[in-house]
Amino acid sequence: RLISLIQGRIPPNAHSVINGIEWAFSIANMSEIYRNLQRLATHLHYFEESEDRVISFLAPRFKEFVRRLNKRSLGEFQFALAQFFSERENSALGYVALAEAIVTKIGEKWGLDEKALQDQKEREKIKEWIRGGFAREFPSSHPRRQLATLYSKVGTIRNNICHQLENSKNAKHDVENLPHYLQKARKLMGEVV
């Protein structure tokens, strides 16, 4: 673990943030990763100003990590995290993050605050609206209907992964399509949100 390399080389509060990020990534807790990334952004100076060789070696990596993932909104963070997982060939977590990003971005558009965006009942309302409202009320060529169709595909793959269902017969297809689904979701979210 990275945390053992930096033990005693940085202040305890910065050490605690890195430790929190490692634990959050270990369990793929997106909310905890998001909160700790925001905290890490305020502690980057410990790494950048350090004369310790290990810390100075890690500083640009931490800075790049924060640049890529520390976003203004939870939805943008989840999209960035889905991309991050996809690039690292962790498609399972990429699908989980992408499905959550779509729901979160729509909730943000509805004006929900971060606490509401993390409330299971609120998220279920959004999912139902995507599956029902978007699919029923808009023609197939409309971006909202296309987003509903995409969300259905992504959600099915996510559920197959998370619940170990045998509905997916083509893992290779699912892995290869993740970058395409990410790009399409971003495009459609730009048109819908």
N, C-alpha and C positions, 0 to 999 in steps of 0.2 A: 504494500500500500504506500501511496505517495506520502501520506501523513507521517510515516516513520522517517522519511528522508528529511523533513523540515522541522521535526520535533526539536524545540529549543533554539531554533535559528530565527524564528519570527515571534512577535508578541503573541501572548495567549489568545487574544480576541481574533486575530487573523488566523491563527492555528485552528481555532474553533470553527471558523467559516469553512476552511478547506476540509476539515473533518466532516462537517455537515454536508458538504457537497458530495464527498465520497460515499457517505452512508446513503444519501438520497439517490445517487446514481445506482448504488448497489440494489436498491429495491424499486428503482424507476419511479420515484415519487416526484412527479413533475412540479407540484406546488412547492415542495420543499427545495427542489433544485432552483426554481425561480426565485424564491425568497433569499436563498443563500448566494445566488449570483448577484443579486442586488447588493447584498452586504459585501461580497468580494470586490465589487467595483469601488467601494469606498476604502478598501484596504490595499489596493494595488500599489500604492506608494511604498508600502513596506517592502515589496518585492523589487520595485524599480530602483529604490535608493540603497538597497542592501549591497554591502561589499562582499558578502558571503558568496563563494563560487557556485554553490548549489542553488541558492536563491536567485542569483543573477542569471543563471542558466534557465531557471524556470520562469522568470519574470516575463519574457516575451510570449511564452506559451500561455500563461495565465491571462495576459493582456489580450491575446487573440481569442482565447476562449470566452472571455467576457465580451469582447467586441461582437462575436458571432451570436452569443446567446442572451445577452442582457438587453432585452427589448422593452419598449415603453408599455406594452400591454401583455397580458397573459396569453391572449390569442396569438400575437406575433411571436412570442417566446415559444409557444407550442409548435407553430409552423417551423421556426428555426430549429427546434429540437428534433422534429420529424426529419428535416433535411440532414441534420447532424447524424442521427441514427442511420439514415439511409446510406450516407456516404461511408459509414463505418461498417456497412453490411450487417446491420442489426435491424433487419426488416420488421421483425415482430414488434419491437418498440417503436419503429418508425410508423407502423400502422396505428398503433395505440395513440401516439402523439398526434397523428394526422386526423384521426376521427375526433379526438378531443378538441383540436384546433378549430375544426369547422364549427362545432357546437359553440365553442367559446367566442369565436369571432361574431357569430350571429347574435349571441347574448350581449356582446359589447355594442353591437349596432342597436340593439333594443334599449341600450342605456343601463344595463345591469352593472352594478359595481362588482369589485373583485370578490367580495364575500358572497354575493348572490350567484356569481359565476361558478362558485365552488359548492353551491348547494345542490344536492342530488335532485330534489323535486324541481328546482328551476331548470336544471339541465334536461330532465325528462320532458318538461314542457317544450323546450327548444327542439329536442329530438323528434317529438311528436309533430311539431309544426313543420319540421323539414320533411318528415316522412309523409305527413298528411296534407298540410296546407300547400306546400310548394308543389307537391305531386298532383294535387287535385285542381288547384286554381290557376295553373299556368300551362300554356301549350308546351309541347316537347322541345321547341326551339328556344324557349325562354331560359335565360341563365339560371333562374331559381329552380326551374324544373330539372335542368341539367345538373345543378348542384345536388338536388335531391337524389337523382340517379347515381351520381358519383358517391354521395354519402352512403347510399345503400350498398354499393359495391365495397367501399372501404370498411363500412361497419360490419358487413358480413365477414370479411377477411379478419378484421379485428376480433370479432366474436369467436370465429373458428380458432384463432390463436389463443385467446384468453381462456376459453372454455374447453379447449382441446376437443372440438367437435370434428367429426369426420366428413363435414360437408365439402371441404376443399380437397379436390383430387389433383391439383396441379400447383404444388409449392413453387416450382420454378417460375411459372407464369406469375404468381403473386409477387415474388421477389423482383422479377424483371419489370413489373408494372408499377412498382412503388414510385420511382422517380417521375414517371408519366402522370400518375395520380396526384403527386405533390404539385407538379407544374400546373395541371389542369385545375386543381382546387384553388391555387393562388390566383389564377386568371379569373375563375368564376367568382371568387370572393371579391375581387376587385370590381366586378360588374354588379354584384348583388349587394355588397355591403358599402 
